[in-house]
Structures are given as structure tokens and as C-alpha cells.
Amino acid sequence: MLAGRLHLDDRRFAVEEVPVPEPGPDEVLIAVQAAGVCLSDVHLIDGTLRPSFNTAGVVTLGHEVAGVVHTVGSAVPAGWAPGTRVALQAGQTCGQCANCVRHRSPCQQIRTRGVDYDGGWAEFALARHDTLVAIPDTLPFDQASIIPDAVSTPYAAIVVTAGVRPAQSVGIWGVGGLGVHGVRVARLAGAAPIIAVDPLPGARERALAAGADVALDPTDPGFATAVAAATGGRGIDAAFDFAGVAAVRNQAATVLAPGGQLVLVGLTAEPITVANGTLFSFKGNVLRGHYGSGASHVEDLIRLAGSGRLDLGPSISAHIPLADAAAAVEQLEHKEGDPIRLILVP
């Protein structure tokens, strides 16, 4: 079969012929129908991100995957029959840390699909049965594939980490593959107003189309005044950095409402700083870190998307043959056509 393989020693990526894997007792072989291309994949290839638990030296990329059950292992519970439509969780528990041994959550050494073990940029992919989520016939494979991570990460950040409630003001910095879904989730949660912030005009237009009330250029000298006008002078109750940029965090901190929180979703190795620590403390502001999402968040979103409450169709920018995965990576890296999510199709 074809698989998009990253050789970790020299960062060489290529679509190669490899054997079709055979499922172990607790595994299922999935015939992949759609796999998302994420900026994290780009950063794995360029070396910005590195696997924490991968010792194989090579890995099939792809953590956003949907397909059909093809073959099941001998110990897989009933219910995962061949032909079942599924999405795959973006990771799995390690089974070895103190929490896993005691059957507690969260796992302290979570393994990520397409990073620490082979993912879904392939014609077939293995998945442990507890990482499968059934998808309804009403939900297309391409939309289902991007729910783990592209949608579930902002969902968990907004609904769980920040606990956004109806009528709270929300700021979304960075309206890319994660941020645009942050706008949709914030609207679903009842946030008002939703203020999208991005220096790119196309991204601001995309934010308004996704449901933002206001879209601002962070470099505009009147930025703070515009935020005050949109929020009735109060400021933003929950600000989200989806860009992972220090300047974003400093700017967001200056327009928080009293008691407002800043949630860091975009990943960066740069130090965390607050430009005016005294004001931050005086206003009782909160700084929160956020990483990824949980299994239940993916299940929630599949129900929402499958019932028509959440339309992810506009997020699918293009379908690209698996054989052309390298071109898809380059297109996303250079933002050619300003894609939200490119979908690899075997």
C-alpha cells in the first residue's frame, strides 16, 4: 500500500510502498477514506516538532483520520464489524504510566497518532479498538476526519478549559485551521460578541463567514478602541491564542475584561510573558495553558456535526490524492490558496 512516511533521522518525507499492516488482538485495520493535513504535520517534517515516544525512526504521518473497518483482531469487542464507518481518536493511552495502571485519567504519557506511532496518511491504518468512534451516515468522511484536533482542540479549549458561557465576550487570535473552528464553537456556545483577530484580510473575511461579530487587524492603531467599542467598554472575557505568538499574548492581555482569562492554545517554545504584570493582577486576570482534547470531546462533536448543528463543509479546502501528499504539505506550509484543511484521499 501507499503511505506518507517521515524518516526522523534526516526529516525526509516520501510517499512509499509499504506492507499492509496486520491487526493485533486488540486492533482494527481501517481502510482510510480521508485524512487531514495539519500544520503540526508540517512542523514534524521541518523538525519544529519532534516525537516524544517514537523509537522506530520512521512514522506514517496523519492524526486526523476517518475510514471504514476492514479487519478486526481476535480480542476486539463486538460492534466493530467490517464496514462500520469510523473516525479515529488522535491519540491513545500508554497503558504504562501510574494513572493507566490504576485505570485513572488522564494518561500521563499519551501517544499521538501519526507522531509516536503510525497514522492515517496511508491506504490502510491500524487503530486500537478503544480509539474508534462510530460516525453516522449523515457525516461525510472528510468532515469526520478533521474533528479530532482541528475541531476538538478549540472545542475543548473554549467549552472546557475556559468554560465559556452564553453572552460572554470571546476573542480569537489567529483564524487558521484551529481558529476558524474556534469561531464556530464560540458561536455554538452562545458567546457574544465574538471578536476575531488576524493580520490577513482573507482570514478576517473567513472569520466573519464562520460567525464572528467583528474581525480586527491586530496592527491597526485603533485596535484597543475597537475592542472596547465591541464589548461596551468592558473588554474580553475569554481570549484565545491560536497562533502561539508572543505578540499575540501580550496584546490579548491588554484587552481582557476584569476577571477575564487568556487561554494559550497555539504551541510555542518561546517564554510566556505578561507586559504589565501589575495591571494583570489588579484586574484578577487568569492565564491558562491548553493542549489537545479528550475522547469525549470528539464524540460530542461527531454528534453535533452528524445532527447538522455544526457544519464543517466550509472547512474542506481541497481533496488531494495520497500520492501527492508532499505537494499538499507544501501548499499548507506556504498557505497557497489560504486553505483551512486539505484532505488526503487514498
Backbone hydrogen bonds, N-H to C=O, Kabsch-Sander energy under -0.5 kcal/mol:
donor,donor_aa,acceptor,acceptor_aa,energy
3,A,16,E,-1.8
4,G,121,W,-3.3
5,R,3,A,-0.9
5,R,14,A,-2.9
6,L,59,V,-3.0
7,H,5,R,-0.6
7,H,12,R,-3.1
8,L,6,L,-0.7
8,L,57,G,-2.0
9,D,57,G,-0.6
11,R,7,H,-1.2
12,R,7,H,-1.0
14,A,5,R,-2.1
16,E,3,A,-2.8
16,E,14,A,-0.7
18,V,1,M,-2.7
18,V,16,E,-0.6
27,E,24,G,-1.8
28,V,127,A,-2.5
29,L,71,T,-3.2
30,I,28,V,-0.6
30,I,125,A,-3.3
31,A,68,V,-3.1
32,V,30,I,-1.0
32,V,123,E,-1.4
33,Q,66,A,-2.6
34,A,66,A,-1.9
35,A,344,L,-1.5
36,G,64,E,-2.1
37,V,342,L,-2.1
38,C,36,G,-0.6
41,D,38,C,-1.0
42,V,38,C,-1.3
43,H,39,L,-2.2
44,L,40,S,-1.8
45,I,41,D,-1.9
46,D,42,V,-2.2
47,G,43,H,-0.7
48,T,43,H,-1.0
49,L,43,H,-1.9
55,T,53,F,-0.6
59,V,6,L,-2.0
61,L,4,G,-2.0
61,L,59,V,-0.6
65,V,63,H,-0.6
65,V,88,L,-0.5
66,A,34,A,-2.2
67,G,86,V,-2.7
68,V,31,A,-2.0
69,V,84,T,-2.5
70,H,29,L,-3.2
71,T,29,L,-1.4
73,G,27,E,-2.3
75,A,25,P,-2.2
76,V,73,G,-1.3
80,W,77,P,-0.9
83,G,69,V,-2.9
84,T,81,A,-2.0
86,V,67,G,-2.7
87,A,133,V,-2.7
88,L,65,V,-2.3
89,Q,131,T,-2.9
92,Q,111,R,-2.4
101,V,97,C,-2.6
102,R,98,A,-1.5
103,H,100,C,-1.5
104,R,99,N,-3.7
110,I,107,C,-0.5
111,R,92,Q,-2.7
113,R,90,A,-2.7
114,G,117,Y,-2.1
115,V,112,T,-1.7
116,D,112,T,-2.7
117,Y,112,T,-1.1
119,G,60,T,-2.9
120,G,62,G,-1.8
121,W,61,L,-2.8
122,A,120,G,-2.2
123,E,2,L,-1.7
125,A,30,I,-2.1
127,A,28,V,-1.9
129,H,26,D,-2.5
131,T,128,R,-2.6
132,L,129,H,-1.3
133,V,87,A,-2.1
135,I,85,R,-2.1
139,L,136,P,-1.6
144,A,140,P,-2.4
145,S,141,F,-2.4
146,I,142,D,-0.9
147,I,143,Q,-0.5
147,I,144,A,-1.0
149,D,147,I,-0.7
150,A,148,P,-1.0
151,V,146,I,-1.1
151,V,147,I,-0.9
152,S,147,I,-2.7
153,T,149,D,-1.8
155,Y,151,V,-2.0
156,A,152,S,-2.7
157,A,153,T,-2.2
158,I,154,P,-2.6
159,V,155,Y,-2.8
160,V,155,Y,-0.6
160,V,156,A,-1.3
161,T,156,A,-2.7
162,A,157,A,-2.1
164,V,158,I,-2.5
167,A,190,G,-2.9
168,Q,165,R,-1.8
170,V,193,P,-2.5
171,G,238,A,-2.3
172,I,195,I,-2.9
173,W,171,G,-0.6
173,W,240,F,-2.8
174,G,172,I,-0.6
174,G,197,V,-2.9
176,G,174,G,-0.6
180,V,176,G,-2.3
181,H,178,L,-0.5
182,G,178,L,-1.8
183,V,179,G,-2.0
184,R,180,V,-1.6
185,V,181,H,-2.8
186,A,182,G,-2.6
187,R,183,V,-2.0
188,L,184,R,-2.2
189,A,185,V,-2.2
190,G,187,R,-1.1
191,A,186,A,-2.5
192,A,168,Q,-2.1
195,I,170,V,-3.3
195,I,193,P,-0.6
196,A,194,I,-0.6
196,A,214,V,-3.0
197,V,172,I,-3.1
198,D,216,L,-2.1
204,R,200,L,-1.9
205,E,201,P,-2.3
206,R,202,G,-2.1
207,A,203,A,-2.1
208,L,204,R,-2.0
209,A,205,E,-2.1
210,A,206,R,-1.6
211,G,207,A,-0.7
211,G,208,L,-0.8
212,A,207,A,-2.6
213,D,194,I,-1.9
214,V,194,I,-1.9
216,L,196,A,-3.2
220,D,217,D,-1.7
223,F,220,D,-2.0
226,A,222,G,-2.3
227,V,223,F,-2.1
228,A,224,A,-2.3
229,A,225,T,-2.2
230,A,226,A,-2.1
231,T,227,V,-1.7
232,G,229,A,-0.8
233,G,228,A,-3.3
234,R,231,T,-1.4
236,I,255,V,-2.6
237,D,169,S,-0.7
238,A,169,S,-1.8
239,A,261,Q,-2.9
240,F,171,G,-2.6
241,D,263,V,-2.6
242,F,173,W,-2.4
242,F,240,F,-0.9
249,R,245,V,-1.7
250,N,246,A,-2.3
251,Q,247,A,-2.2
252,A,248,V,-2.9
253,A,249,R,-2.0
254,T,250,N,-1.0
254,T,251,Q,-0.7
255,V,251,Q,-0.6
255,V,252,A,-1.2
256,L,253,A,-0.8
257,A,236,I,-2.7
259,G,283,K,-2.7
260,G,257,A,-2.8
261,Q,237,D,-2.5
262,L,286,V,-3.1
263,V,239,A,-3.2
263,V,261,Q,-0.5
264,L,262,L,-0.5
264,L,288,R,-3.1
265,V,241,D,-2.0
265,V,263,V,-0.8
266,G,241,D,-3.1
273,T,271,P,-0.6
277,G,274,V,-0.5
280,F,276,N,-2.2
281,S,277,G,-2.2
282,F,278,T,-2.7
283,K,279,L,-2.3
284,G,281,S,-1.3
285,N,280,F,-2.3
286,V,260,G,-1.8
288,R,262,L,-2.9
290,H,264,L,-1.8
297,H,294,G,-0.7
298,V,294,G,-1.3
299,E,295,A,-1.8
300,D,296,S,-2.4
301,L,297,H,-2.2
302,I,298,V,-2.2
303,R,299,E,-1.8
304,L,300,D,-2.2
305,A,301,L,-3.2
306,G,302,I,-2.6
307,S,303,R,-1.6
308,G,305,A,-1.0
309,R,304,L,-1.9
310,L,304,L,-1.2
312,L,310,L,-0.7
315,S,312,L,-1.5
316,I,313,G,-1.6
317,S,315,S,-1.0
317,S,341,R,-2.6
318,A,341,R,-0.9
320,I,343,I,-3.3
322,L,345,V,-1.9
324,D,321,P,-2.1
325,A,322,L,-1.9
327,A,324,D,-0.5
328,A,324,D,-1.7
329,V,325,A,-2.3
330,E,326,A,-2.0
331,Q,327,A,-2.4
332,L,328,A,-2.3
333,E,329,V,-2.7
334,H,330,E,-2.2
335,K,332,L,-1.0
336,E,331,Q,-2.3
338,D,335,K,-2.0
341,R,315,S,-1.1
342,L,37,V,-0.6
343,I,318,A,-2.7
344,L,35,A,-3.4
344,L,342,L,-0.5
345,V,320,I,-2.4
